[in-house]
Amino acid sequence: MALLTDSILPLIFVFFFLFCFAKSKRLQVEGLKPVWIQLLFLLKCCFGLLLWWIYTYYDAYQGASDSFLYFEDAMILSALAETNPQHFFQLLLGVGIEDPSLTVYFDDMHRWWCKYTYGIANDNPSIIRINALIGLVSFGSFHVHTVFMCFISTLAGILLLKALKSIVQIPIKALFLLVLFLPSYLFWTSGVLKEAPLMFGLALFIFSFFKISKAGFKAFVYFIPLFFGAWLLWYIKGYVLLSLVPALLFWVLSERVKWWRMVFFGVHGLALIAAVFADVFYPAGNFLYVLGKKQTDFINVANKQDAGSLIEAIPITDWPNFISHLPEYWITTFFRPFLGEGDSLLQHLCSVESFLCLFLLILALILRREQTRDEGRLMMFSISFLMVLGAIIGATVPVLGAVVRYKVPLLPFFGLLIALLIDDRFLWRKMKTLRSKIMKEV
């Protein structure tokens, strides 16, 4: 039985999803052969297996992943489908959650309740519920859940490519590689964690949003996936959805405006004013208070667990202080750990990736090309999301080991920014010239 659940059953689902990618037109991207999507899925399965191995056998991380706790909680919930269907649906749908008879299950769960919310939706039950649904067919196999998460995050990649393809004039293969192939993105979205459904919700929301913004109410059918994607984002990591708001407003308002670059600055100026006075309209909307408490919680947990990647945190006191430290927050999010700064093999690998990202950004700025109007707007859209969410992460997460995971939603947009900036034709010409010189010498 162990052989079936641990090896054969996961492989059955792998081949089933490969078949779906090959045969379903909806799971294909125009200009990209199905085999490319299949290879992405298989690569993600390998990364998922690697993530499981690291957190199971590698001494520095052994048993330290939330994925095992989410899985165990999900199995408690999933088992109720057979033993107590009423309680199963109550917990799954969140209906009558205050029922005292459910307390016995909460006592056995590790991650259902979140101690700190500050008026924000608790995101732990969402990932537990998703895994509980998978548990109905997984027979308790952790690897089946990994395969499903790889499938979900591959769907996210397909949706992102479809959303971007209608706007940019970039070869689809270049877009595919730059947006979906950063190692950290592949690694963290391939495990039994929040990142895979988070990216699916984000991709579904953006795909639907661009469809609606292009076709208007004629694309009313996309309002359903738009709201579903927003719902997923809010209940998995609500701050990601909030971080998108300025970018979304900019995209809508700049649609038919000649001075669309000015709209970018106007929207973000108004967003800053709204953030400063948000608590006037919504008591839990004191952003600096929430960010400060989140930062304190991270520091306390890091000290309790003796995290080796804790860095000096910049206290969040007032808005002038927060704004003056924005460059430091962005550097922490996008370019740390620096080379040689990590305290483990995984962090050293992340530091190499951070260095390569910095190199790519500098190269793209040097070899910058002209964009079409829509490409320019999309570049500003990406910069907005990168700036807002990057500042939140850099300010609240003074633990480098956590930063590399929290910035996952930003990585495809960082890759997109590089794709929009860099003149790939110049690179191809240089490569052809170099190859010709080599061939002559040979």
C-alpha positions in Angstrom: 0.0 0.0 0.0 2.9 2.4 0.8 4.4 1.8 -2.6 1.1 2.6 -4.3 0.5 5.9 -2.4 4.1 7.1 -2.3 5.2 6.2 -5.8 2.6 4.8 -8.2 -0.3 7.1 -7.4 1.8 10.3 -7.8 3.1 9.1 -11.1 -0.5 8.3 -12.3 -1.5 11.9 -11.6 1.7 13.2 -13.3 0.9 11.3 -16.5 -2.8 12.3 -16.3 -1.8 16.0 -16.1 0.7 15.6 -18.9 -2.1 14.2 -21.1 -4.3 17.1 -20.2 -1.6 19.6 -21.3 -1.2 17.8 -24.6 -4.8 17.4 -25.5 -6.7 20.4 -24.0 -6.7 23.5 -26.2 -7.5 25.6 -23.1 -4.3 24.5 -21.5 -2.2 25.6 -24.4 -0.6 28.9 -25.4 -0.6 30.1 -28.9 2.9 30.0 -30.4 4.1 27.6 -27.8 4.1 23.8 -28.4 2.4 21.7 -25.7 5.7 20.0 -24.9 7.0 23.3 -23.5 4.2 23.4 -21.0 4.7 19.7 -20.2 8.4 20.3 -19.6 7.6 23.2 -17.3 5.2 20.9 -15.3 7.8 18.1 -15.1 10.5 20.6 -14.0 8.2 21.9 -11.3 7.5 18.3 -10.1 11.3 17.9 -9.8 11.5 21.1 -7.8 8.6 19.9 -5.6 10.4 16.7 -4.9 13.6 18.6 -4.1 11.7 20.9 -1.7 10.3 17.8 0.1 13.7 16.2 0.3 15.4 19.3 1.7 12.8 19.8 4.4 12.8 16.1 5.2 16.5 15.1 5.1 18.7 18.2 5.0 19.8 18.9 8.6 19.6 22.7 8.4 15.9 22.6 7.4 14.7 19.2 8.6 11.0 19.4 9.6 11.0 23.2 9.4 8.5 23.6 6.5 4.9 24.6 7.1 4.0 22.3 4.2 3.9 19.3 6.5 1.7 21.0 9.0 -0.7 22.2 6.4 -0.8 18.6 5.0 -1.4 17.0 8.4 -4.2 19.5 9.2 -5.8 18.9 5.8 -5.8 15.1 6.4 -7.7 15.7 9.6 -10.3 17.7 7.6 -10.3 15.3 4.7 -11.0 12.3 6.9 -14.2 13.9 8.1 -15.7 13.5 4.6 -16.2 9.9 5.4 -16.7 9.9 9.2 -18.7 13.1 9.7 -19.8 14.7 6.4 -21.7 17.5 8.2 -18.6 18.7 10.0 -16.5 18.3 6.9 -18.7 20.7 4.9 -19.0 23.1 7.8 -15.2 23.4 8.0 -14.7 23.3 4.2 -17.2 26.1 3.6 -16.8 28.0 6.8 -20.5 27.7 7.7 -21.3 27.5 11.4 -17.6 27.6 12.2 -18.5 28.7 15.8 -20.1 25.3 16.5 -18.6 24.1 19.8 -18.5 20.5 18.5 -15.8 21.5 16.1 -13.4 22.5 18.8 -12.1 19.0 19.0 -10.7 19.3 15.5 -9.2 22.7 16.1 -7.3 21.3 19.1 -5.7 18.7 16.8 -4.7 21.1 14.0 -1.4 23.0 14.0 -2.1 25.9 11.6 -5.9 26.5 11.4 -5.9 29.4 13.8 -3.5 32.3 13.2 -2.6 34.2 16.4 -2.1 37.5 14.7 -4.4 39.0 12.1 -4.8 42.7 12.9 -8.2 42.8 11.1 -6.9 40.9 8.1 -8.4 37.6 7.0 -6.7 34.6 8.4 -5.1 32.9 5.4 -4.2 29.5 6.9 -7.6 27.8 6.5 -7.6 28.4 2.8 -4.5 26.3 2.1 -5.8 23.6 4.5 -9.1 23.5 2.7 -7.5 23.2 -0.7 -5.3 20.3 0.5 -8.3 18.7 2.1 -10.1 18.6 -1.3 -6.9 17.1 -2.8 -6.9 14.6 0.1 -10.2 13.1 -1.2 -8.2 11.5 -4.0 -4.6 11.4 -2.6 -5.1 8.5 -0.1 -2.8 10.4 2.3 0.1 10.6 -0.1 2.1 13.8 0.4 3.6 13.5 -3.1 0.1 13.6 -4.7 -0.4 16.9 -3.1 2.9 18.1 -4.5 1.9 17.0 -8.0 -1.4 18.9 -7.7 0.3 22.0 -6.5 2.7 21.8 -9.5 -0.4 21.5 -11.8 -2.0 24.5 -10.1 1.1 26.7 -10.5 1.6 25.5 -14.1 -2.0 26.7 -14.8 -1.0 30.0 -13.3 1.9 30.2 -15.7 -0.4 29.5 -18.7 -2.8 32.2 -17.6 0.0 34.8 -17.2 1.4 34.0 -20.6 -2.1 34.3 -22.2 -2.7 37.6 -20.4 0.7 39.1 -21.5 0.7 37.7 -25.0 -2.2 40.0 -26.1 -0.2 43.1 -25.0 3.5 42.6 -25.7 5.4 42.2 -28.9 7.9 39.8 -27.4 8.6 36.3 -28.7 6.5 33.9 -26.7 9.5 31.6 -25.9 11.5 34.5 -24.5 8.5 35.6 -22.4 8.0 32.0 -21.2 11.6 31.7 -20.0 11.9 35.2 -18.4 8.6 35.2 -16.6 8.3 31.6 -15.4 11.9 30.2 -15.0 13.5 32.1 -12.1 14.7 29.2 -9.8 13.1 30.7 -6.6 9.7 30.9 -8.4 10.0 27.3 -9.6 11.0 26.1 -6.2 8.5 27.8 -3.9 5.5 27.4 -6.2 6.1 23.6 -6.5 5.5 22.6 -2.9 2.5 22.1 -0.6 2.5 25.7 0.4 0.4 28.9 -0.2 2.5 30.0 -3.2 0.9 27.7 -5.8 -2.8 28.7 -5.2 -1.6 32.3 -4.5 -0.1 32.5 -8.0 -3.1 30.8 -9.5 -5.4 33.4 -7.9 -3.1 36.2 -9.0 -2.8 34.9 -12.6 -6.5 34.3 -12.9 -7.3 37.8 -11.6 -4.8 39.5 -14.0 -5.9 37.4 -17.0 -9.6 38.3 -16.4 -8.8 41.9 -15.7 -6.9 42.4 -19.0 -9.7 40.6 -20.9 -12.3 42.9 -19.4 -10.2 46.1 -19.8 -9.7 45.3 -23.5 -13.3 44.3 -24.4 -15.3 46.0 -21.7 -18.7 44.6 -20.7 -18.6 42.5 -23.8 -16.3 40.2 -21.8 -18.8 39.9 -19.0 -18.1 36.2 -18.8 -14.7 37.0 -17.3 -16.2 38.7 -14.3 -16.7 35.4 -12.6 -13.0 34.3 -12.8 -12.1 37.9 -11.9 -14.0 37.7 -8.6 -12.9 34.2 -7.9 -9.2 35.2 -8.4 -9.7 38.2 -6.1 -11.4 35.9 -3.5 -8.5 33.5 -3.6 -5.9 36.3 -3.3 -7.8 37.9 -0.4 -8.1 34.7 1.6 -4.6 33.4 0.9 -2.5 36.7 1.1 -4.8 39.7 1.1 -1.9 42.2 1.0 -0.9 41.0 -2.4 -4.4 42.0 -3.7 -4.1 45.4 -2.0 -0.6 45.9 -3.5 -2.2 45.5 -7.0 -4.8 48.3 -6.5 -2.6 51.2 -7.7 -1.4 49.3 -10.7 -5.0 48.4 -11.6 -6.2 52.0 -11.3 -3.3 53.2 -13.4 -4.1 50.7 -16.1 -7.8 51.7 -16.3 -7.2 55.5 -16.1 -4.4 55.5 -18.6 -6.3 53.6 -21.2 -7.2 56.6 -23.4 -5.1 59.4 -21.8 -2.3 61.0 -23.8 -0.2 61.8 -20.8 -0.4 58.3 -19.3 3.0 58.6 -17.5 1.6 61.5 -15.5 -1.3 59.3 -14.6 1.1 56.9 -13.0 2.5 59.5 -10.6 -1.0 60.9 -9.9 -2.4 57.5 -9.0 0.4 56.6 -6.7 0.3 60.0 -5.0 -3.4 59.5 -4.3 -2.7 55.9 -3.2 -0.2 57.2 -0.7 -2.7 59.8 0.7 -5.4 57.0 1.0 -2.9 54.8 2.9 -2.0 57.6 5.3 -5.7 58.3 6.2 -7.1 54.8 5.7 -7.7 54.3 9.4 -10.1 57.2 9.4 -12.6 55.2 7.4 -11.6 51.7 8.5 -10.2 51.2 12.1 -8.1 48.2 11.0 -6.6 50.2 8.1 -3.8 51.8 10.0 -1.1 50.5 7.6 1.9 51.5 9.6 0.5 49.9 12.7 -0.1 46.6 10.9 3.3 46.7 9.2 5.0 47.5 12.5 3.3 44.6 14.3 4.1 42.2 11.5 7.7 43.2 11.7 7.7 42.7 15.4 6.1 39.2 15.0 8.8 38.2 12.5 11.5 39.3 14.8 10.0 37.4 17.8 9.6 34.2 15.8 13.1 34.5 14.4 14.6 35.0 17.9 12.5 32.1 19.2 13.7 29.8 16.4 17.2 31.2 16.4 17.0 32.1 12.7 20.5 32.7 11.3 19.3 35.0 8.6 17.8 37.7 10.8 18.9 41.1 9.7 18.7 44.5 11.4 15.1 45.8 11.1 14.3 49.4 10.5 11.6 50.4 13.0 8.4 51.6 11.4 7.5 54.8 13.3 5.8 57.3 10.9 5.2 58.0 7.2 8.3 60.2 6.6 10.5 57.5 8.2 8.8 54.8 6.1 9.2 56.7 2.9 12.8 57.7 3.5 13.7 54.0 3.9 12.0 52.8 0.7 15.2 52.2 -1.2 16.5 49.9 1.6 13.3 48.0 1.6 13.5 47.4 -2.1 17.1 46.3 -1.9 16.2 43.8 0.8 13.4 42.4 -1.2 15.0 42.2 -4.6 18.7 41.8 -4.1 19.3 40.2 -0.8 20.8 37.9 0.4 24.0 39.4 -1.1 26.7 37.1 -2.3 28.3 35.4 0.8 25.6 36.7 3.1 23.5 33.5 3.5 24.0 31.1 6.4 23.0 27.9 4.5 23.3 26.2 1.1 19.7 27.3 0.1 20.4 30.9 1.0 23.8 30.9 -0.9 21.9 29.7 -4.0 19.4 32.5 -3.5 22.2 35.0 -3.2 23.5 33.9 -6.6 20.0 34.3 -8.0 19.8 37.8 -6.5 23.1 38.7 -8.1 21.9 37.5 -11.5 18.7 39.5 -11.1 20.7 42.6 -10.5 23.0 41.8 -13.4 19.9 41.3 -15.7 18.4 44.6 -14.6 21.6 46.5 -15.3 22.0 44.8 -18.7 18.3 45.5 -19.6 18.8 49.2 -18.7 21.9 49.4 -20.8 20.3 47.6 -23.8 17.0 49.3 -23.4 14.6 49.3 -26.3 11.6 51.4 -27.3 8.3 50.0 -26.2 4.9 50.4 -27.8 2.3 52.4 -25.8 0.7 49.3 -24.3 4.1 47.8 -23.5 5.1 51.0 -21.8 1.9 50.9 -19.8 2.5 47.3 -18.9 6.0 48.1 -17.8 4.6 50.8 -15.5 2.0 48.4 -14.2 4.7 45.9 -13.3 6.9 48.6 -11.7 3.9 49.7 -9.5 3.3 46.2 -8.3 7.0 45.6 -7.7 7.4 48.9 -5.8 4.3 48.5 -3.5 4.6 44.8 -2.6 8.4 45.0 -2.5 8.2 47.9 0.0 5.8 45.9 2.2 8.0 42.8 2.2 11.2 44.7 2.7 9.8 46.6 5.7 8.0 43.7 7.5 10.2 40.7 6.8 13.7 41.2 8.4 14.5 37.5 7.9 16.3 36.7 4.6 15.2 33.1 4.7 11.6 34.3 4.6 12.1 37.1 2.2 13.1 34.7 -0.6 9.7 33.0 -0.3 7.5 36.1 0.3 8.7 37.8 -2.8 7.6 34.9 -5.1 4.5 36.8 -6.5 6.9 39.5 -7.7 9.3 37.3 -9.6 7.2 36.8 -12.8 6.8 40.6 -13.0 10.5 41.2 -12.4 11.1 38.8 -15.4 8.4 40.6 -17.4 10.1 44.0 -16.7 13.4 42.6 -18.0 11.6 41.3 -21.1 10.0 44.7 -21.7 13.2 46.6 -21.3 15.9 44.6 -23.0 16.6 44.7 -26.7 16.8 41.0 -27.5 17.7 41.7 -31.1 20.9 43.4 -30.0 21.8 40.3 -28.0 21.1 37.9 -30.9 23.3 40.1 -33.2 26.1 40.0 -30.6 25.7 36.2 -30.2 25.8 35.6 -34.0 28.9 37.8 -34.3 30.6 35.9 -31.5 29.7 32.6 -33.0 31.0 33.7 -36.4 34.3 34.7 -34.9 34.6 31.3 -33.1 33.8 29.4 -36.3 36.4 31.3 -38.2 39.1 30.6 -35.6 38.2 26.9 -35.6 
